[in-house]
Amino acid sequence: MKQQRPLLGISVGDPAGVGPEITAKALVLPEIYEICRPLAVAETEMMRAAVKFSGLTLNIHPVNSPQEGRYEVGTLDVLDLKNIDGAAIVYQQISTECGRASFEYVKKVIELALAKEIDATVTGPINKEAINRAGFHYAGHTEIYAKLTNTKDYAMMLMHEQFRVIHVSTHVALREACNRVKKERVHRVIRLAHDTLRSLGIAAPRIAVAGLNPHAGENGLFGREEIDEIIPAIQQALQEGLTVEGPIPADTVFSKMAGGQYDIVVVMYHDQGHIPTKLKGFQYDQKTDTWGSISGVNITCGLPIIRVSVDHGTAFDKSGEGRANPESMIQAIEIAAQLASTSKKFS
């Protein structure tokens, strides 16, 4: 039974951020080892430091390949790329070296998944400025995965418990995002939403499609994107037998999903989906300057491999202090294990 658990490769993110810490905090939990075999792709001394300043009891076990991992409670298996001096990492600072190292962690887990040496990938937070300084010109994780897996049709899905959104566009200027609302793309994202929710165990996904314009265009009064692009995409999906409604004004559709009417909302651009999801999952207390909850995950749909990520950034303001919240990393591991178990192609 032990070997039937899916093997997950975890790229820990930027070494100067909270990624190493939240990875260690997640992998100290016995329940994680009941559902998967987690492997941190990182640097050994960096992970030792994270374990120490977080006050954890974990043995670090460096390995050269996924097959060498012990995958047992109390041991943190690390595939050490030896690509940065752990003792030289300066927390809470953007650096070229950390950007390069974090990109190489991501690249490695993608390569392992494509080679079927691992069953799914989980990503910790990277810093976009740092990876671009290092010469890797990507807008984020999603674009890295798309390029390195040669994937053309993909989409970003955010999840917080039963609250889910999937994006027609993400890391582009708002003017460009409007230009990308085309029938073919909207239809493709509807299909990706349906297929991904089926993989998560929802037999007949109920999909809502948000409008782009205020009041979903008000029958052309505030724009024609709904009439010319979004409605035809919905009609095509309906003809294919999918359960889809819309376009629904964005100021009401999320409340309806939160109330149980839908399983997911197809959103037209980055902030249309990110703001309501993070409002649900992130809880900040100004009096104590702490996050009581940082919940939610990011799934890249349409890839030939499984990728689930934390839904927050590097949090340089608190890295290296042992106070980062691992909630999103724990959830990302759980969802990745669930998706891998659905595919049942364990390494």
NUDO-378398 format. One record per residue (C-alpha): residue in three letters; x, y, z; residue number from 1. Coordinates in nm, 4 decimals, always signed. Layout:
# NUDO-378398
+-----+----------+----------+----------+-----+
:  aa :        X :        Y :        Z :   i :
+-----+----------+----------+----------+-----+
: ALA :        X :        Y :        Z : NUM :
...
+-----+----------+----------+----------+-----+
//
This chain:
# NUDO-378398
+-----+----------+----------+----------+-----+
:  aa :        X :        Y :        Z :   i :
+-----+----------+----------+----------+-----+
: MET :  +0.0000 :  +0.0000 :  +0.0000 :   1 :
: LYS :  +0.2896 :  +0.2367 :  +0.0752 :   2 :
: GLN :  +0.4105 :  +0.2355 :  -0.2846 :   3 :
: GLN :  +0.0591 :  +0.3017 :  -0.4140 :   4 :
: ARG :  +0.0702 :  +0.6554 :  -0.2804 :   5 :
: PRO :  +0.1358 :  +0.9082 :  -0.5591 :   6 :
: LEU :  +0.4850 :  +1.0578 :  -0.5699 :   7 :
: LEU :  +0.4786 :  +1.4389 :  -0.5678 :   8 :
: GLY :  +0.7644 :  +1.6682 :  -0.6653 :   9 :
: ILE :  +0.7540 :  +1.9975 :  -0.4729 :  10 :
: SER :  +0.9536 :  +2.2901 :  -0.6114 :  11 :
: VAL :  +0.9948 :  +2.4987 :  -0.2983 :  12 :
: GLY :  +1.0052 :  +2.8400 :  -0.4665 :  13 :
: ASP :  +1.2351 :  +3.1350 :  -0.4072 :  14 :
: PRO :  +1.4997 :  +3.0432 :  -0.1458 :  15 :
: ALA :  +1.4717 :  +3.3891 :  +0.0138 :  16 :
: GLY :  +1.0934 :  +3.3665 :  +0.0494 :  17 :
: VAL :  +0.8613 :  +3.1566 :  +0.2636 :  18 :
: GLY :  +0.8541 :  +2.8590 :  +0.0259 :  19 :
: PRO :  +1.1162 :  +2.6455 :  +0.2046 :  20 :
: GLU :  +0.9479 :  +2.7144 :  +0.5395 :  21 :
: ILE :  +0.5925 :  +2.6292 :  +0.4351 :  22 :
: THR :  +0.7204 :  +2.3174 :  +0.2591 :  23 :
: ALA :  +0.8926 :  +2.1981 :  +0.5774 :  24 :
: LYS :  +0.5856 :  +2.2810 :  +0.7879 :  25 :
: ALA :  +0.3634 :  +2.0810 :  +0.5524 :  26 :
: LEU :  +0.5972 :  +1.7826 :  +0.5379 :  27 :
: VAL :  +0.6189 :  +1.7466 :  +0.9144 :  28 :
: LEU :  +0.2518 :  +1.6414 :  +0.9177 :  29 :
: PRO :  +0.1806 :  +1.2649 :  +0.9394 :  30 :
: GLU :  -0.1418 :  +1.3004 :  +0.7400 :  31 :
: ILE :  +0.0528 :  +1.4142 :  +0.4331 :  32 :
: TYR :  +0.2354 :  +1.0812 :  +0.4221 :  33 :
: GLU :  -0.0927 :  +0.8940 :  +0.4340 :  34 :
: ILE :  -0.1924 :  +1.0335 :  +0.0939 :  35 :
: CYS :  +0.1360 :  +1.0765 :  -0.0950 :  36 :
: ARG :  +0.5137 :  +1.0476 :  -0.1128 :  37 :
: PRO :  +0.6398 :  +1.4084 :  -0.1083 :  38 :
: LEU :  +0.9809 :  +1.5046 :  -0.2469 :  39 :
: ALA :  +1.1159 :  +1.8582 :  -0.2003 :  40 :
: VAL :  +1.3209 :  +1.9828 :  -0.4951 :  41 :
: ALA :  +1.5495 :  +2.2331 :  -0.3319 :  42 :
: GLU :  +1.8903 :  +2.2672 :  -0.1673 :  43 :
: THR :  +1.9796 :  +2.0690 :  +0.1431 :  44 :
: GLU :  +2.1249 :  +2.3411 :  +0.3670 :  45 :
: MET :  +1.8404 :  +2.5746 :  +0.2750 :  46 :
: MET :  +1.5892 :  +2.3170 :  +0.3965 :  47 :
: ARG :  +1.7884 :  +2.2486 :  +0.7124 :  48 :
: ALA :  +1.7788 :  +2.6190 :  +0.7900 :  49 :
: ALA :  +1.4001 :  +2.6322 :  +0.7326 :  50 :
: VAL :  +1.3476 :  +2.3365 :  +0.9658 :  51 :
: LYS :  +1.5631 :  +2.4998 :  +1.2329 :  52 :
: PHE :  +1.4146 :  +2.8500 :  +1.2364 :  53 :
: SER :  +1.0641 :  +2.7015 :  +1.2185 :  54 :
: GLY :  +1.1289 :  +2.4932 :  +1.5312 :  55 :
: LEU :  +1.0513 :  +2.1630 :  +1.3603 :  56 :
: THR :  +1.1832 :  +1.8144 :  +1.4234 :  57 :
: LEU :  +1.2693 :  +1.6684 :  +1.0845 :  58 :
: ASN :  +1.5602 :  +1.4683 :  +0.9489 :  59 :
: ILE :  +1.6833 :  +1.5984 :  +0.6143 :  60 :
: HIS :  +1.7512 :  +1.3158 :  +0.3679 :  61 :
: PRO :  +1.9308 :  +1.4319 :  +0.0487 :  62 :
: VAL :  +1.8695 :  +1.2152 :  -0.2579 :  63 :
: ASN :  +1.9892 :  +1.2104 :  -0.6167 :  64 :
: SER :  +1.6687 :  +1.0726 :  -0.7659 :  65 :
: PRO :  +1.3047 :  +1.0247 :  -0.6628 :  66 :
: GLN :  +1.3625 :  +0.6514 :  -0.6263 :  67 :
: GLU :  +1.5998 :  +0.7100 :  -0.3331 :  68 :
: GLY :  +1.3406 :  +0.8794 :  -0.1110 :  69 :
: ARG :  +1.2287 :  +0.7216 :  +0.2142 :  70 :
: TYR :  +0.8898 :  +0.8966 :  +0.2188 :  71 :
: GLU :  +0.8222 :  +0.8403 :  +0.5859 :  72 :
: VAL :  +0.7031 :  +1.0631 :  +0.8689 :  73 :
: GLY :  +0.9888 :  +1.2499 :  +1.0341 :  74 :
: THR :  +1.2074 :  +1.2538 :  +0.7235 :  75 :
: LEU :  +1.2170 :  +1.5346 :  +0.4673 :  76 :
: ASP :  +1.3451 :  +1.3929 :  +0.1399 :  77 :
: VAL :  +1.5275 :  +1.6585 :  -0.0641 :  78 :
: LEU :  +1.6310 :  +1.6247 :  -0.4259 :  79 :
: ASP :  +1.9300 :  +1.8564 :  -0.3920 :  80 :
: LEU :  +2.0124 :  +2.0453 :  -0.7121 :  81 :
: LYS :  +2.3146 :  +2.2042 :  -0.5408 :  82 :
: ASN :  +2.2422 :  +2.5223 :  -0.7322 :  83 :
: ILE :  +2.2798 :  +2.7780 :  -0.4542 :  84 :
: ASP :  +2.4805 :  +2.8115 :  -0.1345 :  85 :
: GLY :  +2.2233 :  +2.7731 :  +0.1408 :  86 :
: ALA :  +2.4404 :  +2.9605 :  +0.3895 :  87 :
: ALA :  +2.4548 :  +3.2638 :  +0.1609 :  88 :
: ILE :  +2.0791 :  +3.3130 :  +0.1185 :  89 :
: VAL :  +1.9603 :  +3.6524 :  +0.2426 :  90 :
: TYR :  +1.5946 :  +3.6330 :  +0.3412 :  91 :
: GLN :  +1.3470 :  +3.9054 :  +0.2519 :  92 :
: GLN :  +1.5532 :  +4.0250 :  -0.0458 :  93 :
: ILE :  +1.5131 :  +3.9854 :  -0.4205 :  94 :
: SER :  +1.8244 :  +3.8395 :  -0.5818 :  95 :
: THR :  +1.9304 :  +3.7093 :  -0.9201 :  96 :
: GLU :  +2.0784 :  +3.3937 :  -0.7674 :  97 :
: CYS :  +1.7564 :  +3.3067 :  -0.5877 :  98 :
: GLY :  +1.5605 :  +3.3740 :  -0.9058 :  99 :
: ARG :  +1.7819 :  +3.1370 :  -1.1003 : 100 :
: ALA :  +1.7609 :  +2.8671 :  -0.8336 : 101 :
: SER :  +1.3820 :  +2.8883 :  -0.8085 : 102 :
: PHE :  +1.3436 :  +2.8613 :  -1.1864 : 103 :
: GLU :  +1.5670 :  +2.5531 :  -1.1869 : 104 :
: TYR :  +1.3530 :  +2.3891 :  -0.9169 : 105 :
: VAL :  +1.0441 :  +2.4403 :  -1.1321 : 106 :
: LYS :  +1.2186 :  +2.3169 :  -1.4450 : 107 :
: LYS :  +1.3329 :  +2.0033 :  -1.2627 : 108 :
: VAL :  +0.9887 :  +1.8985 :  -1.1377 : 109 :
: ILE :  +0.8458 :  +1.9519 :  -1.4861 : 110 :
: GLU :  +1.1175 :  +1.7316 :  -1.6348 : 111 :
: LEU :  +1.0572 :  +1.4616 :  -1.3738 : 112 :
: ALA :  +0.6820 :  +1.4650 :  -1.4385 : 113 :
: LEU :  +0.7247 :  +1.4508 :  -1.8163 : 114 :
: ALA :  +0.9613 :  +1.1554 :  -1.7681 : 115 :
: LYS :  +0.6987 :  +0.9931 :  -1.5426 : 116 :
: GLU :  +0.9434 :  +0.9734 :  -1.2521 : 117 :
: ILE :  +0.6890 :  +1.1594 :  -1.0372 : 118 :
: ASP :  +0.3095 :  +1.1624 :  -1.0540 : 119 :
: ALA :  +0.2351 :  +1.5294 :  -0.9937 : 120 :
: THR :  +0.4034 :  +1.8619 :  -0.9251 : 121 :
: VAL :  +0.3421 :  +2.1168 :  -0.6511 : 122 :
: THR :  +0.4942 :  +2.4640 :  -0.6681 : 123 :
: GLY :  +0.5934 :  +2.7024 :  -0.3920 : 124 :
: PRO :  +0.5985 :  +3.0796 :  -0.4499 : 125 :
: ILE :  +0.8504 :  +3.2360 :  -0.6875 : 126 :
: ASN :  +0.9341 :  +3.6024 :  -0.7336 : 127 :
: LYS :  +0.8692 :  +3.7162 :  -1.0905 : 128 :
: GLU :  +1.1219 :  +3.9999 :  -1.0737 : 129 :
: ALA :  +1.3920 :  +3.7645 :  -0.9487 : 130 :
: ILE :  +1.3451 :  +3.5054 :  -1.2240 : 131 :
: ASN :  +1.3409 :  +3.7786 :  -1.4879 : 132 :
: ARG :  +1.6608 :  +3.9262 :  -1.3443 : 133 :
: ALA :  +1.8113 :  +3.5797 :  -1.3831 : 134 :
: GLY :  +1.7280 :  +3.5821 :  -1.7535 : 135 :
: PHE :  +1.4121 :  +3.3706 :  -1.7519 : 136 :
: HIS :  +1.1506 :  +3.5976 :  -1.9035 : 137 :
: TYR :  +0.8162 :  +3.4585 :  -1.7942 : 138 :
: ALA :  +0.5138 :  +3.6243 :  -1.6377 : 139 :
: GLY :  +0.4782 :  +3.3437 :  -1.3841 : 140 :
: HIS :  +0.4580 :  +2.9730 :  -1.3107 : 141 :
: THR :  +0.1708 :  +2.9128 :  -1.5507 : 142 :
: GLU :  +0.3658 :  +3.0435 :  -1.8469 : 143 :
: ILE :  +0.6756 :  +2.8436 :  -1.7502 : 144 :
: TYR :  +0.4737 :  +2.5232 :  -1.7409 : 145 :
: ALA :  +0.3061 :  +2.5992 :  -2.0720 : 146 :
: LYS :  +0.6372 :  +2.6658 :  -2.2453 : 147 :
: LEU :  +0.8290 :  +2.3694 :  -2.1017 : 148 :
: THR :  +0.5441 :  +2.1251 :  -2.1703 : 149 :
: ASN :  +0.4721 :  +2.2724 :  -2.5144 : 150 :
: THR :  +0.1106 :  +2.3382 :  -2.4175 : 151 :
: LYS :  -0.0958 :  +2.5892 :  -2.6174 : 152 :
: ASP :  -0.4406 :  +2.5593 :  -2.4586 : 153 :
: TYR :  -0.4242 :  +2.6013 :  -2.0827 : 154 :
: ALA :  -0.5938 :  +2.8008 :  -1.8089 : 155 :
: MET :  -0.5443 :  +2.9005 :  -1.4477 : 156 :
: MET :  -0.7946 :  +2.7693 :  -1.1931 : 157 :
: LEU :  -0.8111 :  +2.9002 :  -0.8362 : 158 :
: MET :  -0.9829 :  +2.7018 :  -0.5617 : 159 :
: HIS :  -1.0809 :  +2.7766 :  -0.2037 : 160 :
: GLU :  -1.2849 :  +2.4847 :  -0.0738 : 161 :
: GLN :  -1.5974 :  +2.4830 :  -0.2983 : 162 :
: PHE :  -1.5236 :  +2.8290 :  -0.4414 : 163 :
: ARG :  -1.3595 :  +2.7914 :  -0.7836 : 164 :
: VAL :  -1.2737 :  +3.0209 :  -1.0736 : 165 :
: ILE :  -1.0977 :  +2.9601 :  -1.4048 : 166 :
: HIS :  -0.9514 :  +3.2378 :  -1.6175 : 167 :
: VAL :  -0.9827 :  +3.3251 :  -1.9855 : 168 :
: SER :  -0.6687 :  +3.5415 :  -1.9466 : 169 :
: THR :  -0.4281 :  +3.6085 :  -1.6608 : 170 :
: HIS :  -0.0964 :  +3.7946 :  -1.6708 : 171 :
: VAL :  -0.1646 :  +4.0577 :  -1.9341 : 172 :
: ALA :  -0.2633 :  +4.4242 :  -1.9275 : 173 :
: LEU :  -0.6346 :  +4.4874 :  -1.8800 : 174 :
: ARG :  -0.6693 :  +4.6300 :  -2.2321 : 175 :
: GLU :  -0.5123 :  +4.3144 :  -2.3737 : 176 :
: ALA :  -0.7351 :  +4.0982 :  -2.1514 : 177 :
: CYS :  -1.0435 :  +4.2511 :  -2.3146 : 178 :
: ASN :  -0.9011 :  +4.1752 :  -2.6579 : 179 :
: ARG :  -0.8554 :  +3.8103 :  -2.5589 : 180 :
: VAL :  -1.2241 :  +3.7517 :  -2.4898 : 181 :
: LYS :  -1.2923 :  +3.5489 :  -2.8037 : 182 :
: LYS :  -1.5441 :  +3.2731 :  -2.8669 : 183 :
: GLU :  -1.2812 :  +3.0028 :  -2.9227 : 184 :
: ARG :  -1.0909 :  +3.0867 :  -2.6051 : 185 :
: VAL :  -1.4015 :  +3.1178 :  -2.3860 : 186 :
: HIS :  -1.5296 :  +2.7846 :  -2.5143 : 187 :
: ARG :  -1.1934 :  +2.6191 :  -2.4522 : 188 :
: VAL :  -1.1856 :  +2.7426 :  -2.0922 : 189 :
: ILE :  -1.5400 :  +2.6158 :  -2.0345 : 190 :
: ARG :  -1.4228 :  +2.2734 :  -2.1546 : 191 :
: LEU :  -1.1127 :  +2.2844 :  -1.9332 : 192 :
: ALA :  -1.3317 :  +2.3743 :  -1.6348 : 193 :
: HIS :  -1.5615 :  +2.0795 :  -1.7056 : 194 :
: ASP :  -1.2789 :  +1.8300 :  -1.7512 : 195 :
: THR :  -1.0840 :  +1.9403 :  -1.4432 : 196 :
: LEU :  -1.3862 :  +1.9279 :  -1.2146 : 197 :
: ARG :  -1.4604 :  +1.5799 :  -1.3436 : 198 :
: SER :  -1.1059 :  +1.4826 :  -1.2418 : 199 :
: LEU :  -1.1809 :  +1.6224 :  -0.8964 : 200 :
: GLY :  -1.4806 :  +1.3916 :  -0.8615 : 201 :
: ILE :  -1.7679 :  +1.6190 :  -0.9691 : 202 :
: ALA :  -1.9693 :  +1.4063 :  -1.2106 : 203 :
: ALA :  -2.1758 :  +1.6835 :  -1.3717 : 204 :
: PRO :  -2.0078 :  +2.0234 :  -1.3168 : 205 :
: ARG :  -2.2349 :  +2.3276 :  -1.3063 : 206 :
: ILE :  -2.0492 :  +2.6061 :  -1.4836 : 207 :
: ALA :  -2.1276 :  +2.9773 :  -1.4703 : 208 :
: VAL :  -1.9699 :  +3.2217 :  -1.7160 : 209 :
: ALA :  -1.9116 :  +3.5775 :  -1.5980 : 210 :
: GLY :  -1.9692 :  +3.8732 :  -1.8225 : 211 :
: LEU :  -1.6811 :  +4.1022 :  -1.9152 : 212 :
: ASN :  -1.8677 :  +4.4316 :  -1.9001 : 213 :
: PRO :  -2.0824 :  +4.5830 :  -1.6242 : 214 :
: HIS :  -2.4227 :  +4.4137 :  -1.6107 : 215 :
: ALA :  -2.2840 :  +4.1614 :  -1.8638 : 216 :
: GLY :  -2.3078 :  +4.4311 :  -2.1287 : 217 :
: GLU :  -2.6759 :  +4.5162 :  -2.0745 : 218 :
: ASN :  -2.7706 :  +4.3784 :  -2.4185 : 219 :
: GLY :  -2.4960 :  +4.5748 :  -2.5922 : 220 :
: LEU :  -2.5401 :  +4.9025 :  -2.4075 : 221 :
: PHE :  -2.2031 :  +4.8694 :  -2.2310 : 222 :
: GLY :  -2.0164 :  +4.6626 :  -2.4892 : 223 :
: ARG :  -2.0710 :  +4.3808 :  -2.7361 : 224 :
: GLU :  -1.8258 :  +4.1171 :  -2.6128 : 225 :
: GLU :  -2.1056 :  +3.9226 :  -2.4448 : 226 :
: ILE :  -2.3172 :  +3.9203 :  -2.7624 : 227 :
: ASP :  -2.0401 :  +3.8574 :  -3.0141 : 228 :
: GLU :  -1.8055 :  +3.6240 :  -2.8250 : 229 :
: ILE :  -1.9251 :  +3.4941 :  -2.4870 : 230 :
: ILE :  -2.2820 :  +3.3887 :  -2.5700 : 231 :
: PRO :  -2.1766 :  +3.1949 :  -2.8838 : 232 :
: ALA :  -1.9168 :  +3.0086 :  -2.6743 : 233 :
: ILE :  -2.1793 :  +2.9179 :  -2.4153 : 234 :
: GLN :  -2.4200 :  +2.8020 :  -2.6868 : 235 :
: GLN :  -2.1538 :  +2.5748 :  -2.8320 : 236 :
: ALA :  -2.0840 :  +2.4224 :  -2.4894 : 237 :
: LEU :  -2.4555 :  +2.3662 :  -2.4335 : 238 :
: GLN :  -2.4796 :  +2.1857 :  -2.7675 : 239 :
: GLU :  -2.2013 :  +1.9572 :  -2.6452 : 240 :
: GLY :  -2.4050 :  +1.8608 :  -2.3407 : 241 :
: LEU :  -2.2292 :  +2.0700 :  -2.0761 : 242 :
: THR :  -2.4224 :  +2.2420 :  -1.7974 : 243 :
: VAL :  -2.3425 :  +2.6099 :  -1.8495 : 244 :
: GLU :  -2.5182 :  +2.9375 :  -1.7684 : 245 :
: GLY :  -2.4337 :  +3.2947 :  -1.8561 : 246 :
: PRO :  -2.3080 :  +3.5457 :  -1.9160 : 247 :
: ILE :  -2.3866 :  +3.6499 :  -1.5592 : 248 :
: PRO :  -2.2851 :  +3.9907 :  -1.4222 : 249 :
: ALA :  -1.9651 :  +3.9597 :  -1.2205 : 250 :
: ASP :  -2.1140 :  +4.1531 :  -0.9289 : 251 :
: THR :  -2.3575 :  +3.8680 :  -0.8535 : 252 :
: VAL :  -2.2152 :  +3.5455 :  -0.9988 : 253 :
: PHE :  -1.9684 :  +3.4806 :  -0.7155 : 254 :
: SER :  -2.2348 :  +3.5137 :  -0.4496 : 255 :
: LYS :  -2.4415 :  +3.2581 :  -0.6380 : 256 :
: MET :  -2.1490 :  +3.0153 :  -0.6503 : 257 :
: ALA :  -2.0742 :  +3.0709 :  -0.2817 : 258 :
: GLY :  -2.4403 :  +2.9894 :  -0.2142 : 259 :
: GLY :  -2.4128 :  +2.6565 :  -0.3965 : 260 :
: GLN :  -2.5705 :  +2.7343 :  -0.7327 : 261 :
: TYR :  -2.2534 :  +2.6672 :  -0.9352 : 262 :
: ASP :  -1.9360 :  +2.4604 :  -0.9034 : 263 :
: ILE :  -1.7120 :  +2.7051 :  -1.0883 : 264 :
: VAL :  -1.7142 :  +3.0454 :  -1.2574 : 265 :
: VAL :  -1.5357 :  +3.1123 :  -1.5867 : 266 :
: VAL :  -1.3892 :  +3.4612 :  -1.5431 : 267 :
: MET :  -1.2648 :  +3.6878 :  -1.8188 : 268 :
: TYR :  -0.9442 :  +3.8291 :  -1.6668 : 269 :
: HIS :  -0.6989 :  +3.8022 :  -1.3767 : 270 :
: ASP :  -0.8475 :  +4.0268 :  -1.1087 : 271 :
: GLN :  -1.2060 :  +3.9294 :  -1.1846 : 272 :
: GLY :  -1.1225 :  +3.5859 :  -1.0468 : 273 :
: HIS :  -0.8392 :  +3.6546 :  -0.8048 : 274 :
: ILE :  -1.0089 :  +3.9206 :  -0.5942 : 275 :
: PRO :  -1.3169 :  +3.7206 :  -0.4862 : 276 :
: THR :  -1.1150 :  +3.4023 :  -0.4335 : 277 :
: LYS :  -0.8564 :  +3.5704 :  -0.2133 : 278 :
: LEU :  -1.1292 :  +3.7591 :  -0.0277 : 279 :
: LYS :  -1.2681 :  +3.4160 :  +0.0619 : 280 :
: GLY :  -0.9377 :  +3.2508 :  +0.1456 : 281 :
: PHE :  -0.7143 :  +3.5235 :  +0.2908 : 282 :
: GLN :  -0.7865 :  +3.6689 :  +0.6347 : 283 :
: TYR :  -0.5659 :  +3.9559 :  +0.7478 : 284 :
: ASP :  -0.5677 :  +4.1092 :  +1.0979 : 285 :
: GLN :  -0.4263 :  +4.4619 :  +1.0959 : 286 :
: LYS :  -0.3991 :  +4.4766 :  +1.4743 : 287 :
: THR :  -0.1580 :  +4.1843 :  +1.4916 : 288 :
: ASP :  -0.0201 :  +4.2176 :  +1.1363 : 289 :
: THR :  -0.0846 :  +3.8465 :  +1.0820 : 290 :
: TRP :  -0.2733 :  +3.6312 :  +0.8359 : 291 :
: GLY :  -0.5153 :  +3.4082 :  +1.0216 : 292 :
: SER :  -0.5728 :  +3.2157 :  +0.7015 : 293 :
: ILE :  -0.3957 :  +3.1954 :  +0.3664 : 294 :
: SER :  -0.6089 :  +2.9351 :  +0.2007 : 295 :
: GLY :  -0.6581 :  +2.8315 :  -0.1590 : 296 :
: VAL :  -0.4675 :  +2.6695 :  -0.4431 : 297 :
: ASN :  -0.3892 :  +2.7288 :  -0.8081 : 298 :
: ILE :  -0.4276 :  +2.4518 :  -1.0687 : 299 :
: THR :  -0.2998 :  +2.4827 :  -1.4240 : 300 :
: CYS :  -0.5582 :  +2.3107 :  -1.6433 : 301 :
: GLY :  -0.4833 :  +2.1608 :  -1.9827 : 302 :
: LEU :  -0.1256 :  +2.0472 :  -1.9164 : 303 :
: PRO :  +0.0002 :  +1.6940 :  -1.9897 : 304 :
: ILE :  +0.1159 :  +1.6803 :  -1.6254 : 305 :
: ILE :  -0.0453 :  +1.7748 :  -1.2943 : 306 :
: ARG :  +0.0496 :  +2.1095 :  -1.1444 : 307 :
: VAL :  -0.0984 :  +2.2550 :  -0.8260 : 308 :
: SER :  +0.0420 :  +2.5618 :  -0.6523 : 309 :
: VAL :  +0.0050 :  +2.7719 :  -0.3439 : 310 :
: ASP :  -0.2102 :  +3.0763 :  -0.4065 : 311 :
: HIS :  +0.0175 :  +3.3388 :  -0.2530 : 312 :
: GLY :  +0.3529 :  +3.5033 :  -0.3085 : 313 :
: THR :  +0.6970 :  +3.4857 :  -0.1505 : 314 :
: ALA :  +0.5970 :  +3.7018 :  +0.1512 : 315 :
: PHE :  +0.9440 :  +3.8538 :  +0.1811 : 316 :
: ASP :  +0.8228 :  +4.0619 :  +0.4754 : 317 :
: LYS :  +0.8181 :  +3.7531 :  +0.6994 : 318 :
: SER :  +1.0535 :  +3.5007 :  +0.5380 : 319 :
: GLY :  +1.3214 :  +3.3435 :  +0.7541 : 320 :
: GLU :  +1.1305 :  +3.4138 :  +1.0743 : 321 :
: GLY :  +0.9357 :  +3.0902 :  +1.1176 : 322 :
: ARG :  +0.5929 :  +3.2532 :  +1.1184 : 323 :
: ALA :  +0.4667 :  +3.1785 :  +0.7659 : 324 :
: ASN :  +0.1295 :  +3.0046 :  +0.7339 : 325 :
: PRO :  +0.1583 :  +2.6673 :  +0.5482 : 326 :
: GLU :  -0.2166 :  +2.6275 :  +0.4905 : 327 :
: SER :  -0.2086 :  +2.6837 :  +0.1149 : 328 :
: MET :  +0.0873 :  +2.4469 :  +0.0679 : 329 :
: ILE :  -0.0916 :  +2.1749 :  +0.2635 : 330 :
: GLN :  -0.4005 :  +2.2166 :  +0.0464 : 331 :
: ALA :  -0.1930 :  +2.2172 :  -0.2735 : 332 :
: ILE :  -0.0342 :  +1.8854 :  -0.1746 : 333 :
: GLU :  -0.3744 :  +1.7380 :  -0.0908 : 334 :
: ILE :  -0.5284 :  +1.8433 :  -0.4247 : 335 :
: ALA :  -0.2260 :  +1.7234 :  -0.6223 : 336 :
: ALA :  -0.2454 :  +1.3872 :  -0.4475 : 337 :
: GLN :  -0.6176 :  +1.3665 :  -0.5266 : 338 :
: LEU :  -0.5636 :  +1.4454 :  -0.8948 : 339 :
: ALA :  -0.2753 :  +1.1970 :  -0.9166 : 340 :
: SER :  -0.4832 :  +0.9299 :  -0.7487 : 341 :
: THR :  -0.7589 :  +0.9876 :  -1.0033 : 342 :
: SER :  -0.5121 :  +0.9239 :  -1.2860 : 343 :
: LYS :  -0.3788 :  +0.6119 :  -1.1064 : 344 :
: LYS :  -0.0435 :  +0.6118 :  -1.2883 : 345 :
: PHE :  +0.1906 :  +0.6013 :  -0.9941 : 346 :
: SER :  +0.5663 :  +0.6078 :  -1.0364 : 347 :
+-----+----------+----------+----------+-----+
//
